[in-house]
Amino acid sequence: MMFEPLKETVALLKTYGDKMPEEIHLLLQKLPESWDNNKKLCLRVAESAAPLQAAEAAIIRNKCQ
């Protein structure tokens, strides 16, 4: 749904006779899956960084006391 405006823009350009390379169409098809994979990767990185952030916060809290 998020990439629908891009697809509509490509379709509009096509109506005006501007043809996009086939690789653009392939990328538009793969884009939602790539976006979902990136979101999952961000969540995994955030989960793995959370203990490190908590430890650093504890160190800073102890220094402030």
N, CA, C, O and CB atoms as a CASP TS submission, in Angstrom:
PFRMAT TS
TARGET T0000
AUTHOR 0000-0000-0000
METHOD Language model
MODEL 1
PARENT N/A
ATOM      1  N   MET     1       0.822  -1.185   0.000  1.00  0.00           N
ATOM      2  CA  MET     1       0.000   0.000   0.000  1.00  0.00           C
ATOM      3  C   MET     1       0.873   1.259   0.000  1.00  0.00           C
ATOM      4  O   MET     1       0.535   2.266  -0.621  1.00  0.00           O
ATOM      5  CB  MET     1      -0.939  -0.007   1.206  1.00  0.00           C
ATOM      6  N   MET     2       1.982   1.179   0.698  1.00  0.00           N
ATOM      7  CA  MET     2       2.868   2.324   0.821  1.00  0.00           C
ATOM      8  C   MET     2       3.522   2.700  -0.516  1.00  0.00           C
ATOM      9  O   MET     2       3.845   3.863  -0.757  1.00  0.00           O
ATOM     10  CB  MET     2       3.936   2.034   1.856  1.00  0.00           C
ATOM     11  N   PHE     3       3.706   1.708  -1.365  1.00  0.00           N
ATOM     12  CA  PHE     3       4.394   1.944  -2.630  1.00  0.00           C
ATOM     13  C   PHE     3       3.429   2.132  -3.796  1.00  0.00           C
ATOM     14  O   PHE     3       3.850   2.241  -4.948  1.00  0.00           O
ATOM     15  CB  PHE     3       5.328   0.798  -2.926  1.00  0.00           C
ATOM     16  N   GLU     4       2.153   2.169  -3.494  1.00  0.00           N
ATOM     17  CA  GLU     4       1.149   2.341  -4.533  1.00  0.00           C
ATOM     18  C   GLU     4       1.323   3.665  -5.294  1.00  0.00           C
ATOM     19  O   GLU     4       1.167   3.672  -6.515  1.00  0.00           O
ATOM     20  CB  GLU     4      -0.239   2.272  -3.921  1.00  0.00           C
ATOM     21  N   PRO     5       1.640   4.791  -4.621  1.00  0.00           N
ATOM     22  CA  PRO     5       1.855   6.035  -5.374  1.00  0.00           C
ATOM     23  C   PRO     5       2.974   5.925  -6.416  1.00  0.00           C
ATOM     24  O   PRO     5       2.885   6.524  -7.488  1.00  0.00           O
ATOM     25  CB  PRO     5       2.176   7.163  -4.412  1.00  0.00           C
ATOM     26  N   LEU     6       4.019   5.164  -6.104  1.00  0.00           N
ATOM     27  CA  LEU     6       5.095   4.979  -7.081  1.00  0.00           C
ATOM     28  C   LEU     6       4.591   4.228  -8.306  1.00  0.00           C
ATOM     29  O   LEU     6       4.902   4.581  -9.444  1.00  0.00           O
ATOM     30  CB  LEU     6       6.274   4.225  -6.447  1.00  0.00           C
ATOM     31  N   LYS     7       3.809   3.186  -8.049  1.00  0.00           N
ATOM     32  CA  LYS     7       3.264   2.411  -9.157  1.00  0.00           C
ATOM     33  C   LYS     7       2.318   3.257  -9.997  1.00  0.00           C
ATOM     34  O   LYS     7       2.309   3.151 -11.224  1.00  0.00           O
ATOM     35  CB  LYS     7       2.540   1.170  -8.637  1.00  0.00           C
ATOM     36  N   GLU     8       1.518   4.102  -9.336  1.00  0.00           N
ATOM     37  CA  GLU     8       0.605   4.980 -10.061  1.00  0.00           C
ATOM     38  C   GLU     8       1.364   5.996 -10.902  1.00  0.00           C
ATOM     39  O   GLU     8       0.949   6.320 -12.015  1.00  0.00           O
ATOM     40  CB  GLU     8      -0.323   5.697  -9.089  1.00  0.00           C
ATOM     41  N   THR     9       2.472   6.498 -10.375  1.00  0.00           N
ATOM     42  CA  THR     9       3.290   7.456 -11.131  1.00  0.00           C
ATOM     43  C   THR     9       3.870   6.808 -12.373  1.00  0.00           C
ATOM     44  O   THR     9       3.876   7.412 -13.445  1.00  0.00           O
ATOM     45  CB  THR     9       4.420   8.015 -10.257  1.00  0.00           C
ATOM     46  N   VAL    10       4.354   5.587 -12.237  1.00  0.00           N
ATOM     47  CA  VAL    10       4.899   4.868 -13.387  1.00  0.00           C
ATOM     48  C   VAL    10       3.795   4.634 -14.422  1.00  0.00           C
ATOM     49  O   VAL    10       4.023   4.775 -15.623  1.00  0.00           O
ATOM     50  CB  VAL    10       5.528   3.516 -12.943  1.00  0.00           C
ATOM     51  N   ALA    11       2.598   4.278 -13.947  1.00  0.00           N
ATOM     52  CA  ALA    11       1.478   4.055 -14.865  1.00  0.00           C
ATOM     53  C   ALA    11       1.085   5.352 -15.562  1.00  0.00           C
ATOM     54  O   ALA    11       0.770   5.340 -16.752  1.00  0.00           O
ATOM     55  CB  ALA    11       0.270   3.472 -14.112  1.00  0.00           C
ATOM     56  N   LEU    12       1.099   6.464 -14.843  1.00  0.00           N
ATOM     57  CA  LEU    12       0.778   7.762 -15.436  1.00  0.00           C
ATOM     58  C   LEU    12       1.796   8.141 -16.499  1.00  0.00           C
ATOM     59  O   LEU    12       1.431   8.607 -17.578  1.00  0.00           O
ATOM     60  CB  LEU    12       0.718   8.846 -14.358  1.00  0.00           C
ATOM     61  N   LEU    13       3.067   7.941 -16.195  1.00  0.00           N
ATOM     62  CA  LEU    13       4.110   8.238 -17.182  1.00  0.00           C
ATOM     63  C   LEU    13       3.932   7.380 -18.426  1.00  0.00           C
ATOM     64  O   LEU    13       4.183   7.831 -19.543  1.00  0.00           O
ATOM     65  CB  LEU    13       5.507   8.012 -16.580  1.00  0.00           C
ATOM     66  N   LYS    14       3.503   6.155 -18.225  1.00  0.00           N
ATOM     67  CA  LYS    14       3.285   5.259 -19.364  1.00  0.00           C
ATOM     68  C   LYS    14       2.160   5.779 -20.263  1.00  0.00           C
ATOM     69  O   LYS    14       2.224   5.645 -21.485  1.00  0.00           O
ATOM     70  CB  LYS    14       2.954   3.838 -18.870  1.00  0.00           C
ATOM     71  N   THR    15       1.128   6.373 -19.650  1.00  0.00           N
ATOM     72  CA  THR    15       0.025   6.911 -20.459  1.00  0.00           C
ATOM     73  C   THR    15       0.486   8.089 -21.314  1.00  0.00           C
ATOM     74  O   THR    15      -0.100   8.360 -22.362  1.00  0.00           O
ATOM     75  CB  THR    15      -1.138   7.347 -19.554  1.00  0.00           C
ATOM     76  N   TYR    16       1.515   8.777 -20.883  1.00  0.00           N
ATOM     77  CA  TYR    16       2.062   9.893 -21.652  1.00  0.00           C
ATOM     78  C   TYR    16       3.174   9.458 -22.603  1.00  0.00           C
ATOM     79  O   TYR    16       3.854  10.290 -23.204  1.00  0.00           O
ATOM     80  CB  TYR    16       2.584  10.956 -20.713  1.00  0.00           C
ATOM     81  N   GLY    17       3.345   8.162 -22.728  1.00  0.00           N
ATOM     82  CA  GLY    17       4.307   7.641 -23.690  1.00  0.00           C
ATOM     83  C   GLY    17       5.720   7.497 -23.174  1.00  0.00           C
ATOM     84  O   GLY    17       6.625   7.168 -23.941  1.00  0.00           O
ATOM     85  N   ASP    18       5.930   7.734 -21.900  1.00  0.00           N
ATOM     86  CA  ASP    18       7.270   7.593 -21.311  1.00  0.00           C
ATOM     87  C   ASP    18       7.398   6.175 -20.771  1.00  0.00           C
ATOM     88  O   ASP    18       6.754   5.825 -19.782  1.00  0.00           O
ATOM     89  CB  ASP    18       7.519   8.657 -20.172  1.00  0.00           C
ATOM     90  N   LYS    19       8.218   5.369 -21.407  1.00  0.00           N
ATOM     91  CA  LYS    19       8.369   3.975 -20.991  1.00  0.00           C
ATOM     92  C   LYS    19       9.505   3.844 -19.989  1.00  0.00           C
ATOM     93  O   LYS    19      10.586   4.407 -20.163  1.00  0.00           O
ATOM     94  CB  LYS    19       8.622   3.068 -22.207  1.00  0.00           C
ATOM     95  N   MET    20       9.230   3.091 -18.946  1.00  0.00           N
ATOM     96  CA  MET    20      10.231   2.806 -17.932  1.00  0.00           C
ATOM     97  C   MET    20      10.942   1.504 -18.303  1.00  0.00           C
ATOM     98  O   MET    20      10.332   0.603 -18.880  1.00  0.00           O
ATOM     99  CB  MET    20       9.583   2.711 -16.513  1.00  0.00           C
ATOM    100  N   PRO    21      12.219   1.407 -17.975  1.00  0.00           N
ATOM    101  CA  PRO    21      12.920   0.143 -18.223  1.00  0.00           C
ATOM    102  C   PRO    21      12.278  -0.995 -17.422  1.00  0.00           C
ATOM    103  O   PRO    21      11.668  -0.769 -16.378  1.00  0.00           O
ATOM    104  CB  PRO    21      14.421   0.274 -17.859  1.00  0.00           C
ATOM    105  N   GLU    22      12.425  -2.192 -17.921  1.00  0.00           N
ATOM    106  CA  GLU    22      11.840  -3.363 -17.270  1.00  0.00           C
ATOM    107  C   GLU    22      12.369  -3.540 -15.848  1.00  0.00           C
ATOM    108  O   GLU    22      11.651  -4.028 -14.976  1.00  0.00           O
ATOM    109  CB  GLU    22      12.125  -4.619 -18.090  1.00  0.00           C
ATOM    110  N   GLU    23      13.618  -3.146 -15.612  1.00  0.00           N
ATOM    111  CA  GLU    23      14.189  -3.302 -14.269  1.00  0.00           C
ATOM    112  C   GLU    23      13.446  -2.445 -13.242  1.00  0.00           C
ATOM    113  O   GLU    23      13.370  -2.814 -12.070  1.00  0.00           O
ATOM    114  CB  GLU    23      15.680  -2.930 -14.280  1.00  0.00           C
ATOM    115  N   ILE    24      12.898  -1.306 -13.670  1.00  0.00           N
ATOM    116  CA  ILE    24      12.115  -0.466 -12.761  1.00  0.00           C
ATOM    117  C   ILE    24      10.856  -1.214 -12.316  1.00  0.00           C
ATOM    118  O   ILE    24      10.491  -1.193 -11.141  1.00  0.00           O
ATOM    119  CB  ILE    24      11.736   0.881 -13.443  1.00  0.00           C
ATOM    120  N   HIS    25      10.205  -1.869 -13.264  1.00  0.00           N
ATOM    121  CA  HIS    25       9.005  -2.632 -12.929  1.00  0.00           C
ATOM    122  C   HIS    25       9.341  -3.798 -11.991  1.00  0.00           C
ATOM    123  O   HIS    25       8.583  -4.096 -11.068  1.00  0.00           O
ATOM    124  CB  HIS    25       8.331  -3.156 -14.210  1.00  0.00           C
ATOM    125  N   LEU    26      10.457  -4.439 -12.230  1.00  0.00           N
ATOM    126  CA  LEU    26      10.874  -5.542 -11.352  1.00  0.00           C
ATOM    127  C   LEU    26      11.191  -5.035  -9.944  1.00  0.00           C
ATOM    128  O   LEU    26      10.837  -5.668  -8.949  1.00  0.00           O
ATOM    129  CB  LEU    26      12.105  -6.263 -11.941  1.00  0.00           C
ATOM    130  N   LEU    27      11.860  -3.888  -9.879  1.00  0.00           N
ATOM    131  CA  LEU    27      12.184  -3.316  -8.571  1.00  0.00           C
ATOM    132  C   LEU    27      10.919  -2.924  -7.819  1.00  0.00           C
ATOM    133  O   LEU    27      10.837  -3.120  -6.607  1.00  0.00           O
ATOM    134  CB  LEU    27      13.100  -2.099  -8.730  1.00  0.00           C
ATOM    135  N   LEU    28       9.946  -2.378  -8.514  1.00  0.00           N
ATOM    136  CA  LEU    28       8.686  -2.008  -7.865  1.00  0.00           C
ATOM    137  C   LEU    28       7.959  -3.234  -7.324  1.00  0.00           C
ATOM    138  O   LEU    28       7.260  -3.139  -6.316  1.00  0.00           O
ATOM    139  CB  LEU    28       7.784  -1.257  -8.843  1.00  0.00           C
ATOM    140  N   GLN    29       8.112  -4.370  -7.973  1.00  0.00           N
ATOM    141  CA  GLN    29       7.480  -5.589  -7.491  1.00  0.00           C
ATOM    142  C   GLN    29       8.202  -6.130  -6.256  1.00  0.00           C
ATOM    143  O   GLN    29       7.567  -6.674  -5.351  1.00  0.00           O
ATOM    144  CB  GLN    29       7.457  -6.646  -8.596  1.00  0.00           C
ATOM    145  N   LYS    30       9.518  -5.983  -6.219  1.00  0.00           N
ATOM    146  CA  LYS    30      10.313  -6.514  -5.110  1.00  0.00           C
ATOM    147  C   LYS    30      10.392  -5.552  -3.920  1.00  0.00           C
ATOM    148  O   LYS    30      10.757  -5.957  -2.817  1.00  0.00           O
ATOM    149  CB  LYS    30      11.713  -6.837  -5.594  1.00  0.00           C
ATOM    150  N   LEU    31      10.057  -4.298  -4.142  1.00  0.00           N
ATOM    151  CA  LEU    31      10.222  -3.271  -3.118  1.00  0.00           C
ATOM    152  C   LEU    31       9.464  -3.562  -1.821  1.00  0.00           C
ATOM    153  O   LEU    31      10.057  -3.422  -0.751  1.00  0.00           O
ATOM    154  CB  LEU    31       9.775  -1.953  -3.664  1.00  0.00           C
ATOM    155  N   PRO    32       8.194  -3.956  -1.854  1.00  0.00           N
ATOM    156  CA  PRO    32       7.506  -4.227  -0.579  1.00  0.00           C
ATOM    157  C   PRO    32       8.174  -5.338   0.240  1.00  0.00           C
ATOM    158  O   PRO    32       8.269  -5.232   1.462  1.00  0.00           O
ATOM    159  CB  PRO    32       6.057  -4.604  -0.848  1.00  0.00           C
ATOM    160  N   GLU    33       8.627  -6.381  -0.415  1.00  0.00           N
ATOM    161  CA  GLU    33       9.299  -7.468   0.304  1.00  0.00           C
ATOM    162  C   GLU    33      10.618  -6.984   0.908  1.00  0.00           C
ATOM    163  O   GLU    33      10.947  -7.325   2.044  1.00  0.00           O
ATOM    164  CB  GLU    33       9.553  -8.663  -0.638  1.00  0.00           C
ATOM    165  N   SER    34      11.360  -6.200   0.154  1.00  0.00           N
ATOM    166  CA  SER    34      12.621  -5.661   0.672  1.00  0.00           C
ATOM    167  C   SER    34      12.371  -4.749   1.867  1.00  0.00           C
ATOM    168  O   SER    34      13.131  -4.765   2.836  1.00  0.00           O
ATOM    169  CB  SER    34      13.371  -4.894  -0.429  1.00  0.00           C
ATOM    170  N   TRP    35      11.309  -3.957   1.798  1.00  0.00           N
ATOM    171  CA  TRP    35      10.967  -3.057   2.889  1.00  0.00           C
ATOM    172  C   TRP    35      10.634  -3.856   4.147  1.00  0.00           C
ATOM    173  O   TRP    35      11.086  -3.515   5.240  1.00  0.00           O
ATOM    174  CB  TRP    35       9.784  -2.152   2.494  1.00  0.00           C
ATOM    175  N   ASP    36       9.847  -4.916   3.991  1.00  0.00           N
ATOM    176  CA  ASP    36       9.514  -5.764   5.138  1.00  0.00           C
ATOM    177  C   ASP    36      10.760  -6.404   5.735  1.00  0.00           C
ATOM    178  O   ASP    36      10.890  -6.491   6.956  1.00  0.00           O
ATOM    179  CB  ASP    36       8.517  -6.849   4.728  1.00  0.00           C
ATOM    180  N   ASN    37      11.675  -6.851   4.882  1.00  0.00           N
ATOM    181  CA  ASN    37      12.927  -7.439   5.380  1.00  0.00           C
ATOM    182  C   ASN    37      13.746  -6.419   6.148  1.00  0.00           C
ATOM    183  O   ASN    37      14.343  -6.755   7.171  1.00  0.00           O
ATOM    184  CB  ASN    37      13.754  -8.002   4.222  1.00  0.00           C
ATOM    185  N   ASN    38      13.788  -5.181   5.678  1.00  0.00           N
ATOM    186  CA  ASN    38      14.531  -4.129   6.376  1.00  0.00           C
ATOM    187  C   ASN    38      13.909  -3.822   7.733  1.00  0.00           C
ATOM    188  O   ASN    38      14.624  -3.606   8.712  1.00  0.00           O
ATOM    189  CB  ASN    38      14.583  -2.857   5.524  1.00  0.00           C
ATOM    190  N   LYS    39      12.570  -3.801   7.794  1.00  0.00           N
ATOM    191  CA  LYS    39      11.901  -3.556   9.074  1.00  0.00           C
ATOM    192  C   LYS    39      12.224  -4.669  10.065  1.00  0.00           C
ATOM    193  O   LYS    39      12.480  -4.398  11.238  1.00  0.00           O
ATOM    194  CB  LYS    39      10.374  -3.443   8.879  1.00  0.00           C
ATOM    195  N   LYS    40      12.215  -5.915   9.603  1.00  0.00           N
ATOM    196  CA  LYS    40      12.541  -7.041  10.479  1.00  0.00           C
ATOM    197  C   LYS    40      13.979  -6.948  10.965  1.00  0.00           C
ATOM    198  O   LYS    40      14.262  -7.220  12.132  1.00  0.00           O
ATOM    199  CB  LYS    40      12.314  -8.372   9.754  1.00  0.00           C
ATOM    200  N   LEU    41      14.885  -6.566  10.077  1.00  0.00           N
ATOM    201  CA  LEU    41      16.285  -6.415  10.459  1.00  0.00           C
ATOM    202  C   LEU    41      16.443  -5.320  11.508  1.00  0.00           C
ATOM    203  O   LEU    41      17.206  -5.484  12.459  1.00  0.00           O
ATOM    204  CB  LEU    41      17.146  -6.102   9.229  1.00  0.00           C
ATOM    205  N   CYS    42      15.740  -4.217  11.347  1.00  0.00           N
ATOM    206  CA  CYS    42      15.813  -3.132  12.329  1.00  0.00           C
ATOM    207  C   CYS    42      15.331  -3.595  13.693  1.00  0.00           C
ATOM    208  O   CYS    42      15.917  -3.241  14.716  1.00  0.00           O
ATOM    209  CB  CYS    42      14.988  -1.931  11.865  1.00  0.00           C
ATOM    210  N   LEU    43      14.271  -4.380  13.711  1.00  0.00           N
ATOM    211  CA  LEU    43      13.772  -4.897  14.982  1.00  0.00           C
ATOM    212  C   LEU    43      14.784  -5.826  15.649  1.00  0.00           C
ATOM    213  O   LEU    43      14.977  -5.778  16.864  1.00  0.00           O
ATOM    214  CB  LEU    43      12.454  -5.633  14.767  1.00  0.00           C
ATOM    215  N   ARG    44      15.426  -6.670  14.846  1.00  0.00           N
ATOM    216  CA  ARG    44      16.439  -7.578  15.413  1.00  0.00           C
ATOM    217  C   ARG    44      17.621  -6.799  15.968  1.00  0.00           C
ATOM    218  O   ARG    44      18.134  -7.128  17.037  1.00  0.00           O
ATOM    219  CB  ARG    44      16.926  -8.577  14.349  1.00  0.00           C
ATOM    220  N   VAL    45      18.053  -5.779  15.258  1.00  0.00           N
ATOM    221  CA  VAL    45      19.177  -4.963  15.725  1.00  0.00           C
ATOM    222  C   VAL    45      18.798  -4.229  17.007  1.00  0.00           C
ATOM    223  O   VAL    45      19.593  -4.150  17.943  1.00  0.00           O
ATOM    224  CB  VAL    45      19.611  -3.952  14.636  1.00  0.00           C
ATOM    225  N   ALA    46      17.590  -3.699  17.044  1.00  0.00           N
ATOM    226  CA  ALA    46      17.141  -2.995  18.249  1.00  0.00           C
ATOM    227  C   ALA    46      17.074  -3.945  19.439  1.00  0.00           C
ATOM    228  O   ALA    46      17.441  -3.572  20.553  1.00  0.00           O
ATOM    229  CB  ALA    46      15.766  -2.345  18.014  1.00  0.00           C
ATOM    230  N   GLU    47      16.612  -5.162  19.212  1.00  0.00           N
ATOM    231  CA  GLU    47      16.551  -6.146  20.294  1.00  0.00           C
ATOM    232  C   GLU    47      17.935  -6.521  20.795  1.00  0.00           C
ATOM    233  O   GLU    47      18.139  -6.691  21.997  1.00  0.00           O
ATOM    234  CB  GLU    47      15.818  -7.393  19.831  1.00  0.00           C
ATOM    235  N   SER    48      18.877  -6.650  19.889  1.00  0.00           N
ATOM    236  CA  SER    48      20.224  -7.028  20.316  1.00  0.00           C
ATOM    237  C   SER    48      20.962  -5.854  20.962  1.00  0.00           C
ATOM    238  O   SER    48      21.886  -6.061  21.748  1.00  0.00           O
ATOM    239  CB  SER    48      21.024  -7.553  19.126  1.00  0.00           C
ATOM    240  N   ALA    49      20.561  -4.624  20.634  1.00  0.00           N
ATOM    241  CA  ALA    49      21.212  -3.453  21.224  1.00  0.00           C
ATOM    242  C   ALA    49      20.609  -3.076  22.571  1.00  0.00           C
ATOM    243  O   ALA    49      21.248  -2.376  23.357  1.00  0.00           O
ATOM    244  CB  ALA    49      21.119  -2.273  20.275  1.00  0.00           C
ATOM    245  N   ALA    50      19.403  -3.525  22.847  1.00  0.00           N
ATOM    246  CA  ALA    50      18.711  -3.133  24.074  1.00  0.00           C
ATOM    247  C   ALA    50      19.507  -3.477  25.343  1.00  0.00           C
ATOM    248  O   ALA    50      19.611  -2.626  26.227  1.00  0.00           O
ATOM    249  CB  ALA    50      17.352  -3.806  24.128  1.00  0.00           C
ATOM    250  N   PRO    51      20.068  -4.676  25.471  1.00  0.00           N
ATOM    251  CA  PRO    51      20.856  -4.957  26.691  1.00  0.00           C
ATOM    252  C   PRO    51      22.081  -4.046  26.821  1.00  0.00           C
ATOM    253  O   PRO    51      22.442  -3.636  27.925  1.00  0.00           O
ATOM    254  CB  PRO    51      21.310  -6.420  26.695  1.00  0.00           C
ATOM    255  N   LEU    52      22.706  -3.739  25.708  1.00  0.00           N
ATOM    256  CA  LEU    52      23.868  -2.849  25.750  1.00  0.00           C
ATOM    257  C   LEU    52      23.458  -1.439  26.170  1.00  0.00           C
ATOM    258  O   LEU    52      24.169  -0.781  26.930  1.00  0.00           O
ATOM    259  CB  LEU    52      24.567  -2.810  24.378  1.00  0.00           C
ATOM    260  N   GLN    53      22.326  -0.986  25.682  1.00  0.00           N
ATOM    261  CA  GLN    53      21.830   0.342  26.065  1.00  0.00           C
ATOM    262  C   GLN    53      21.465   0.371  27.545  1.00  0.00           C
ATOM    263  O   GLN    53      21.738   1.352  28.237  1.00  0.00           O
ATOM    264  CB  GLN    53      20.607   0.735  25.208  1.00  0.00           C
ATOM    265  N   ALA    54      20.854  -0.693  28.023  1.00  0.00           N
ATOM    266  CA  ALA    54      20.482  -0.755  29.437  1.00  0.00           C
ATOM    267  C   ALA    54      21.720  -0.742  30.322  1.00  0.00           C
ATOM    268  O   ALA    54      21.741  -0.077  31.358  1.00  0.00           O
ATOM    269  CB  ALA    54      19.644  -2.009  29.719  1.00  0.00           C
ATOM    270  N   ALA    55      22.736  -1.466  29.918  1.00  0.00           N
ATOM    271  CA  ALA    55      23.979  -1.493  30.692  1.00  0.00           C
ATOM    272  C   ALA    55      24.630  -0.118  30.716  1.00  0.00           C
ATOM    273  O   ALA    55      25.111   0.331  31.756  1.00  0.00           O
ATOM    274  CB  ALA    55      24.954  -2.527  30.112  1.00  0.00           C
ATOM    275  N   GLU    56      24.641   0.538  29.586  1.00  0.00           N
ATOM    276  CA  GLU    56      25.235   1.883  29.523  1.00  0.00           C
ATOM    277  C   GLU    56      24.425   2.867  30.356  1.00  0.00           C
ATOM    278  O   GLU    56      24.992   3.736  31.018  1.00  0.00           O
ATOM    279  CB  GLU    56      25.321   2.372  28.062  1.00  0.00           C
ATOM    280  N   ALA    57      23.106   2.737  30.326  1.00  0.00           N
ATOM    281  CA  ALA    57      22.253   3.606  31.145  1.00  0.00           C
ATOM    282  C   ALA    57      22.528   3.391  32.624  1.00  0.00           C
ATOM    283  O   ALA    57      22.536   4.347  33.399  1.00  0.00           O
ATOM    284  CB  ALA    57      20.769   3.350  30.843  1.00  0.00           C
ATOM    285  N   ALA    58      22.753   2.147  33.021  1.00  0.00           N
ATOM    286  CA  ALA    58      23.068   1.858  34.426  1.00  0.00           C
ATOM    287  C   ALA    58      24.405   2.488  34.833  1.00  0.00           C
ATOM    288  O   ALA    58      24.540   3.012  35.938  1.00  0.00           O
ATOM    289  CB  ALA    58      23.109   0.333  34.664  1.00  0.00           C
ATOM    290  N   ILE    59      25.372   2.432  33.945  1.00  0.00           N
ATOM    291  CA  ILE    59      26.682   3.037  34.236  1.00  0.00           C
ATOM    292  C   ILE    59      26.532   4.545  34.421  1.00  0.00           C
ATOM    293  O   ILE    59      27.091   5.123  35.353  1.00  0.00           O
ATOM    294  CB  ILE    59      27.696   2.733  33.097  1.00  0.00           C
ATOM    295  N   ILE    60      25.782   5.166  33.536  1.00  0.00           N
ATOM    296  CA  ILE    60      25.582   6.625  33.608  1.00  0.00           C
ATOM    297  C   ILE    60      24.799   6.970  34.875  1.00  0.00           C
ATOM    298  O   ILE    60      25.104   7.963  35.536  1.00  0.00           O
ATOM    299  CB  ILE    60      24.829   7.152  32.337  1.00  0.00           C
ATOM    300  N   ARG    61      23.801   6.170  35.217  1.00  0.00           N
ATOM    301  CA  ARG    61      23.022   6.410  36.433  1.00  0.00           C
ATOM    302  C   ARG    61      23.909   6.333  37.668  1.00  0.00           C
ATOM    303  O   ARG    61      23.780   7.151  38.579  1.00  0.00           O
ATOM    304  CB  ARG    61      21.873   5.399  36.545  1.00  0.00           C
ATOM    305  N   ASN    62      24.804   5.359  37.702  1.00  0.00           N
ATOM    306  CA  ASN    62      25.703   5.218  38.842  1.00  0.00           C
ATOM    307  C   ASN    62      26.673   6.385  38.933  1.00  0.00           C
ATOM    308  O   ASN    62      27.009   6.822  40.034  1.00  0.00           O
ATOM    309  CB  ASN    62      26.472   3.910  38.750  1.00  0.00           C
ATOM    310  N   LYS    63      27.125   6.894  37.805  1.00  0.00           N
ATOM    311  CA  LYS    63      28.047   8.038  37.807  1.00  0.00           C
ATOM    312  C   LYS    63      27.338   9.298  38.288  1.00  0.00           C
ATOM    313  O   LYS    63      27.951  10.151  38.931  1.00  0.00           O
ATOM    314  CB  LYS    63      28.636   8.266  36.399  1.00  0.00           C
ATOM    315  N   CYS    64      26.056   9.419  37.979  1.00  0.00           N
ATOM    316  CA  CYS    64      25.306  10.612  38.383  1.00  0.00           C
ATOM    317  C   CYS    64      24.971  10.608  39.869  1.00  0.00           C
ATOM    318  O   CYS    64      24.768  11.665  40.467  1.00  0.00           O
ATOM    319  CB  CYS    64      24.026  10.722  37.574  1.00  0.00           C
ATOM    320  N   GLN    65      24.916   9.432  40.457  1.00  0.00           N
ATOM    321  CA  GLN    65      24.587   9.357  41.890  1.00  0.00           C
ATOM    322  C   GLN    65      25.801   9.675  42.667  1.00  0.00           C
ATOM    323  O   GLN    65      25.764   9.674  43.898  1.00  0.00           O
ATOM    324  CB  GLN    65      24.043   7.980  42.292  1.00  0.00           C
TER
END
